[in-house]
């Protein structure tokens, strides 16, 4: 079984489109997919639109906005409760910039023996559409810095939220770090998860992604400067103050 976790904040315009794409994937590829939507205190109809589009989806709502980190934690813990160790858990953005069809390639990689598979913007076949030039420069620079300061075999993209995990690996991580496994509130949470998982001596891999930011119905919710500062501080902490 594949469980897809979708953290969502004010994604009423895009969540229905994404869930429709996931439903199409299930029909075309006959994938057994379970969807968990974490509505992180949205002020629009995100939860309602999710339930309308996919009534069988599990929708969990935070009463107030707690940030991406808490939404990811809620979704992963909920997914582990309904997953066996042989299952696969996928996290995706809810803004319709990630193509669900890529799940098939990610699952294939896990079937080949990988433990964590990342949809990477930094492979030769990858493309990024609809992103401002300065943000691409910042992203490329950050990727180079991450790979220099904290190299992880098989990883170029440290920040993309589109990932597939063996459920057994996530269970092991939560058993080791408990609630501290996911303890970053903002967008740096994806880097933190990756750096912690790298200590488990597991196999990482990447697949190329065509990232369609031009499908986003609104502006990005990420504060670029704040995220850069948080992520750099996090990277330094992991690099020079490693903990068990």
VEXFI-411407 format. One record per residue (C-alpha): residue in three letters; x, y, z. Coordinates in Angstrom, 1 decimal. Example, Ala and Ser with C-alpha at 12.3 -4.5 7.8 and 13.67 -1.06 7.14 Angstrom:
<atoms>
ATOM code     px     py     pz
ATOM  ALA   12.3   -4.5    7.8
ATOM  SER   13.7   -1.1    7.1
</atoms>
This chain:
<atoms>
ATOM code     px     py     pz
ATOM  UNK    0.0    0.0    0.0
ATOM  UNK    1.2    3.5   -0.8
ATOM  UNK    0.1    6.3    1.6
ATOM  UNK    0.3    9.8    0.2
ATOM  UNK    0.6   12.6    2.8
ATOM  UNK   -0.4   16.1    1.7
ATOM  UNK    0.2   19.0    4.1
ATOM  UNK   -2.0   21.8    3.0
ATOM  UNK   -2.5   25.4    4.1
ATOM  UNK   -5.0   27.5    2.1
ATOM  UNK   -4.8   25.2   -0.9
ATOM  UNK   -8.6   25.3   -1.8
ATOM  UNK   -7.8   26.1   -5.4
ATOM  UNK   -5.3   23.4   -6.0
ATOM  UNK   -6.1   20.5   -3.7
ATOM  UNK   -9.0   19.3   -5.9
ATOM  UNK   -6.8   19.3   -9.0
ATOM  UNK   -4.1   17.4   -7.2
ATOM  UNK   -6.4   14.8   -5.8
ATOM  UNK   -8.0   14.3   -9.2
ATOM  UNK   -4.5   13.6  -10.7
ATOM  UNK   -3.9   11.1   -7.9
ATOM  UNK   -7.2    9.4   -8.6
ATOM  UNK   -6.3    9.2  -12.3
ATOM  UNK   -3.0    7.6  -11.4
ATOM  UNK   -4.8    5.0   -9.3
ATOM  UNK   -7.0    4.1  -12.2
ATOM  UNK   -4.3    4.0  -14.9
ATOM  UNK   -1.6    2.3  -13.0
ATOM  UNK   -3.8    0.3  -10.6
ATOM  UNK   -1.8    1.6   -7.6
ATOM  UNK   -3.3    1.0   -4.2
ATOM  UNK   -3.1    4.5   -2.8
ATOM  UNK   -4.4    5.9    0.5
ATOM  UNK   -4.4    9.7    0.8
ATOM  UNK   -4.0   11.7    4.0
ATOM  UNK   -4.6   15.4    3.8
ATOM  UNK   -3.4   17.5    6.8
ATOM  UNK   -5.3   20.8    6.7
ATOM  UNK   -3.0   23.1    8.7
ATOM  UNK   -5.5   25.6   10.0
ATOM  UNK   -6.6   26.8    6.5
ATOM  UNK   -8.9   29.9    6.3
ATOM  UNK  -10.4   28.7    3.1
ATOM  UNK  -12.2   25.6    1.9
ATOM  UNK   -9.2   23.3    1.7
ATOM  UNK  -10.6   20.5    3.8
ATOM  UNK  -14.1   20.7    2.3
ATOM  UNK  -12.7   20.6   -1.3
ATOM  UNK  -10.5   17.7   -0.4
ATOM  UNK  -13.4   15.7    1.0
ATOM  UNK  -15.6   16.6   -2.0
ATOM  UNK  -13.0   15.6   -4.6
ATOM  UNK  -11.9   12.4   -2.8
ATOM  UNK  -14.5   11.3   -0.2
ATOM  UNK  -12.3    8.3    0.8
ATOM  UNK   -9.3   10.5    1.7
ATOM  UNK   -8.4   10.9    5.4
ATOM  UNK   -8.6   14.6    6.2
ATOM  UNK   -7.0   15.7    9.5
ATOM  UNK   -7.5   19.4   10.4
ATOM  UNK   -5.4   21.5   12.8
ATOM  UNK   -7.5   24.2   14.4
ATOM  UNK   -4.8   26.8   13.9
ATOM  UNK   -1.9   27.1   11.5
ATOM  UNK    1.1   25.3   13.1
ATOM  UNK    3.5   25.4   10.2
ATOM  UNK    4.8   22.9    7.7
ATOM  UNK    6.8   20.9   10.2
ATOM  UNK    3.8   20.1   12.4
ATOM  UNK    1.7   19.3    9.4
ATOM  UNK    4.3   16.9    8.2
ATOM  UNK    4.6   15.3   11.6
ATOM  UNK    0.8   14.9   11.9
ATOM  UNK    0.7   13.3    8.5
ATOM  UNK    3.6   10.9    8.9
ATOM  UNK    2.4    9.7   12.3
ATOM  UNK   -1.1    9.2   10.9
ATOM  UNK    0.4    7.3    7.9
ATOM  UNK    2.4    5.0   10.2
ATOM  UNK   -0.7    4.1   12.2
ATOM  UNK   -2.3    2.6    9.1
ATOM  UNK    0.8    1.3    7.3
ATOM  UNK    2.7   -2.0    7.6
ATOM  UNK    6.5   -1.9    7.6
ATOM  UNK    6.5   -3.1    3.9
ATOM  UNK    4.3   -0.1    2.8
ATOM  UNK    5.6    3.1    1.2
ATOM  UNK    4.8    6.6    2.5
ATOM  UNK    5.0    9.5    0.1
ATOM  UNK    5.0   13.2    0.9
ATOM  UNK    4.0   15.8   -1.7
ATOM  UNK    3.2   19.5   -1.9
ATOM  UNK   -0.5   20.3   -2.2
ATOM  UNK   -0.1   23.2   -4.7
ATOM  UNK   -0.3   20.9   -7.7
ATOM  UNK    3.4   21.6   -8.7
ATOM  UNK    4.3   17.9   -8.1
ATOM  UNK    3.1   15.4  -10.7
ATOM  UNK    1.6   12.2   -9.0
ATOM  UNK    2.7   10.2  -12.0
ATOM  UNK    6.2   10.3  -10.6
ATOM  UNK    5.2    8.1   -7.7
ATOM  UNK    5.6    5.1  -10.0
ATOM  UNK    9.3    5.8  -10.6
ATOM  UNK    9.8    6.4   -6.9
ATOM  UNK    8.2    3.1   -6.0
ATOM  UNK   10.3    1.3   -8.6
ATOM  UNK   13.4    2.7   -6.9
ATOM  UNK   12.3    1.4   -3.6
ATOM  UNK   11.5   -2.0   -5.0
ATOM  UNK   15.1   -2.0   -6.4
ATOM  UNK   16.4   -1.7   -2.9
ATOM  UNK   16.4    2.0   -2.0
ATOM  UNK   15.0    3.3    1.3
ATOM  UNK   14.3    6.9    0.6
ATOM  UNK   13.7    8.4   -2.9
ATOM  UNK   13.7   12.1   -3.6
ATOM  UNK   12.2   13.9   -6.6
ATOM  UNK   15.2   16.0   -7.5
ATOM  UNK   15.6   19.3   -9.3
ATOM  UNK   19.3   18.7   -9.9
ATOM  UNK   19.4   15.7  -12.3
ATOM  UNK   20.1   16.1  -16.0
ATOM  UNK   16.6   15.2  -17.0
ATOM  UNK   15.0   17.5  -14.4
ATOM  UNK   13.2   20.8  -15.3
ATOM  UNK   11.8   23.7  -13.3
ATOM  UNK    9.1   25.8  -14.9
ATOM  UNK    7.7   29.1  -13.5
ATOM  UNK   10.4   29.9  -11.0
ATOM  UNK   12.0   33.4  -10.8
ATOM  UNK   15.7   33.5  -11.9
ATOM  UNK   16.9   34.7   -8.5
ATOM  UNK   15.2   31.9   -6.7
ATOM  UNK   16.8   29.4   -9.0
ATOM  UNK   20.2   30.9   -8.3
ATOM  UNK   19.6   30.7   -4.6
ATOM  UNK   18.3   27.1   -4.8
ATOM  UNK   21.3   26.0   -6.9
ATOM  UNK   23.7   27.7   -4.5
ATOM  UNK   22.0   26.1   -1.5
ATOM  UNK   22.2   22.7   -3.1
ATOM  UNK   26.0   23.1   -3.7
ATOM  UNK   26.5   24.2   -0.1
ATOM  UNK   24.6   21.3    1.3
ATOM  UNK   26.5   18.8   -0.7
ATOM  UNK   29.8   20.4    0.4
ATOM  UNK   29.1   20.7    4.1
ATOM  UNK   27.0   17.6    4.6
ATOM  UNK   27.4   15.2    1.7
ATOM  UNK   24.9   12.3    1.5
ATOM  UNK   25.5    9.6   -1.0
ATOM  UNK   22.8    9.6   -3.7
ATOM  UNK   21.4   13.1   -2.7
ATOM  UNK   21.6   16.4   -4.5
ATOM  UNK   18.2   17.9   -3.6
ATOM  UNK   18.0   18.4    0.2
ATOM  UNK   14.9   20.5    0.3
ATOM  UNK   12.3   19.1   -2.1
ATOM  UNK    9.2   17.9   -0.2
ATOM  UNK    8.3   15.2   -2.8
ATOM  UNK    9.7   12.0   -1.3
ATOM  UNK    9.0    8.3   -0.9
ATOM  UNK   10.0    6.5    2.2
ATOM  UNK    9.9    2.9    3.3
ATOM  UNK    7.4    2.9    6.2
ATOM  UNK    9.9    0.8    8.2
ATOM  UNK   12.5    3.5    8.0
ATOM  UNK   10.2    6.2    9.3
ATOM  UNK    9.1    3.9   12.1
ATOM  UNK   12.7    3.4   13.0
ATOM  UNK   13.4    7.1   13.0
ATOM  UNK   10.4    7.9   15.2
ATOM  UNK   11.5    5.2   17.6
ATOM  UNK   15.0    6.7   17.8
ATOM  UNK   14.2   10.4   18.0
ATOM  UNK   10.6   10.2   19.2
ATOM  UNK    8.9   13.7   18.8
ATOM  UNK   12.3   15.3   18.0
ATOM  UNK   12.5   13.4   14.6
ATOM  UNK   10.2   16.2   13.2
ATOM  UNK   10.8   19.3   15.3
ATOM  UNK   11.3   22.1   12.8
ATOM  UNK    8.3   24.4   12.3
ATOM  UNK    9.1   25.9    8.9
ATOM  UNK   10.3   24.8    5.5
ATOM  UNK   13.6   23.7    6.9
ATOM  UNK   11.9   20.6    8.2
ATOM  UNK   12.6   18.7    5.0
ATOM  UNK   16.3   19.2    5.4
ATOM  UNK   16.3   18.3    9.0
ATOM  UNK   14.4   15.0    8.3
ATOM  UNK   16.9   14.1    5.6
ATOM  UNK   20.0   14.9    7.7
ATOM  UNK   18.7   12.7   10.6
ATOM  UNK   17.8    9.8    8.3
ATOM  UNK   21.3    9.9    6.9
ATOM  UNK   22.6    8.7   10.3
ATOM  UNK   20.6    5.5    9.9
ATOM  UNK   23.0    4.2    7.2
ATOM  UNK   20.2    3.7    4.6
ATOM  UNK   20.2    3.9    0.8
ATOM  UNK   19.1    7.2   -0.8
ATOM  UNK   18.2    7.7   -4.4
ATOM  UNK   16.7   10.4   -6.6
ATOM  UNK   14.5   10.6   -9.7
ATOM  UNK   14.2   13.6  -12.0
ATOM  UNK   11.2   15.9  -11.6
ATOM  UNK    9.5   18.4  -13.9
ATOM  UNK    8.6   21.0  -11.3
ATOM  UNK    5.6   23.0  -12.4
ATOM  UNK    5.4   26.1  -10.3
ATOM  UNK    3.4   27.7  -13.1
ATOM  UNK    0.5   25.5  -11.9
ATOM  UNK    0.5   27.1   -8.5
ATOM  UNK   -2.7   29.2   -8.2
ATOM  UNK   -1.1   31.7   -5.9
ATOM  UNK    2.2   33.0   -4.6
ATOM  UNK    4.6   30.9   -2.7
ATOM  UNK    4.0   30.8    1.0
ATOM  UNK    7.7   30.4    1.7
ATOM  UNK    9.6   33.4    3.2
ATOM  UNK   12.9   32.9    1.2
ATOM  UNK   15.2   34.9    3.5
ATOM  UNK   13.8   33.4    6.7
ATOM  UNK   14.0   29.9    5.3
ATOM  UNK   17.6   30.3    4.1
ATOM  UNK   18.7   31.5    7.6
ATOM  UNK   16.9   28.7    9.3
ATOM  UNK   18.3   26.1    7.0
ATOM  UNK   21.9   27.3    7.2
ATOM  UNK   21.7   27.4   11.0
ATOM  UNK   20.3   23.8   10.9
ATOM  UNK   23.0   22.6    8.6
ATOM  UNK   25.7   24.1   10.8
ATOM  UNK   24.1   22.4   13.8
ATOM  UNK   24.1   19.0   12.2
ATOM  UNK   27.6   19.4   10.7
ATOM  UNK   29.4   20.5   13.9
ATOM  UNK   27.1   19.3   16.7
ATOM  UNK   26.0   15.8   15.7
ATOM  UNK   23.9   14.1   18.2
ATOM  UNK   22.6   10.5   18.4
</atoms>
